[in-house]
Every structure is written in C-alpha cells, then in structure tokens.
Amino acid sequence: MPRTLTLRLSEAAYEAVKRYAEADHTSMNAWVESLLDTEDMRRRCAAHAAWVTANPAVSQAALAFTDANQQSLAAAGLPHVALPGE
C-alpha cells in the first residue's frame, strides 16, 4: 500500500530540488523518489559488502561455484566468460 511522506524543506533546499528536477526534465516528486532510491541502494550495497567481508567462506564458495559453472559452459560449447588461459 502506498504511503505518503511529507518533507519540509527550507526555501533554499526547495529551490535546489526544483532546479535539479527541472534540469532532469522530471517532477520534483519523481526526482526526490529517485534520490531516495539511490540512497537506499547505496546503503544496501554497503550492508552487503560488510556481510561479505565478515563471511569470507561464503565468498569463496560463490567464487568456486562460478568457476565450475563457467567451466561447464565452456565444455558444452556455450557462451561464457573467458577463463584465464583461454
């Protein structure tokens, strides 16, 4: 269910948002939503990086799976990412 969020901006901030939105040829609401989406993705990526750093065994397992998968694709003659030495 959509939720409404009301932001109170200073006059200077409001004018800045308005300028940026106009420069992007979009509405102020869409521009702010895009900004919030970008910040959300940045935070999610940072949390994922912290988790991966704290769990190196998971990273190693994922890399091993990737290598095996790429080798299987190459052996089958299917498109794949070139492996070292290919």
C-alpha positions as CSV (number, residue, x, y, z in Angstrom):
1,M,0.0,0.0,0.0
2,P,1.5,3.4,-1.0
3,R,2.4,5.7,1.9
4,T,2.6,9.4,1.8
5,L,5.6,11.1,3.2
6,T,5.7,14.9,3.7
7,L,9.0,16.6,3.6
8,R,9.5,20.1,4.9
9,L,12.3,21.9,3.1
10,S,13.9,25.2,3.7
11,E,13.3,27.7,0.9
12,A,16.9,27.2,-0.4
13,A,16.6,23.4,-0.4
14,Y,13.2,23.6,-2.1
15,E,14.6,25.8,-4.8
16,A,17.6,23.5,-5.3
17,V,15.4,20.4,-5.6
18,K,13.2,22.3,-8.1
19,R,16.3,23.3,-10.2
20,Y,17.7,19.7,-10.2
21,A,14.3,18.3,-11.2
22,E,13.8,20.8,-14.0
23,A,17.3,20.0,-15.2
24,D,16.4,16.3,-15.3
25,H,13.1,17.2,-17.0
26,T,11.1,15.4,-14.3
27,S,8.8,16.3,-11.5
28,M,10.1,17.2,-8.1
29,N,8.4,14.2,-6.5
30,A,10.0,11.8,-9.1
31,W,13.4,13.4,-8.6
32,V,13.2,13.1,-4.8
33,E,12.0,9.4,-5.1
34,S,15.0,8.7,-7.4
35,L,17.3,10.3,-4.8
36,L,15.8,8.2,-2.0
37,D,16.0,5.0,-4.2
38,T,19.7,5.8,-4.9
39,E,20.4,6.3,-1.2
40,D,18.6,3.0,-0.3
41,M,20.7,1.1,-2.9
42,R,23.9,2.7,-1.6
43,R,23.0,1.6,2.0
44,R,22.0,-2.0,0.8
45,C,25.3,-2.3,-1.1
46,A,27.3,-1.1,1.9
47,A,25.5,-3.6,4.2
48,H,26.1,-6.4,1.7
49,A,29.8,-5.5,1.4
50,A,30.1,-5.6,5.2
51,W,28.3,-9.0,5.3
52,V,30.6,-10.5,2.6
53,T,33.7,-9.1,4.4
54,A,32.5,-10.8,7.6
55,N,31.8,-14.1,5.8
56,P,34.7,-14.9,3.6
57,A,33.8,-18.6,3.4
58,V,30.6,-17.6,1.6
59,S,32.6,-15.6,-0.9
60,Q,35.0,-18.4,-1.6
61,A,32.1,-20.8,-2.1
62,A,30.4,-18.4,-4.6
63,L,33.7,-18.0,-6.5
64,A,34.2,-21.8,-6.7
65,F,30.6,-22.2,-7.9
66,T,31.2,-19.5,-10.6
67,D,34.4,-21.2,-11.8
68,A,32.8,-24.6,-12.0
69,N,29.8,-23.1,-13.8
70,Q,32.0,-21.3,-16.4
71,Q,34.0,-24.4,-17.0
72,S,30.8,-26.4,-17.6
73,L,29.6,-23.8,-20.1
74,A,32.9,-23.8,-21.9
75,A,33.0,-27.6,-22.1
76,A,29.4,-27.6,-23.5
77,G,30.5,-25.0,-26.1
78,L,28.1,-22.4,-24.8
79,P,28.7,-18.7,-24.3
80,H,30.7,-18.0,-21.1
81,V,33.1,-15.6,-19.5
82,A,36.6,-16.4,-20.8
83,L,38.6,-18.2,-18.1
84,P,42.3,-17.5,-17.5
85,G,44.4,-19.2,-20.2
86,E,41.6,-19.4,-22.7
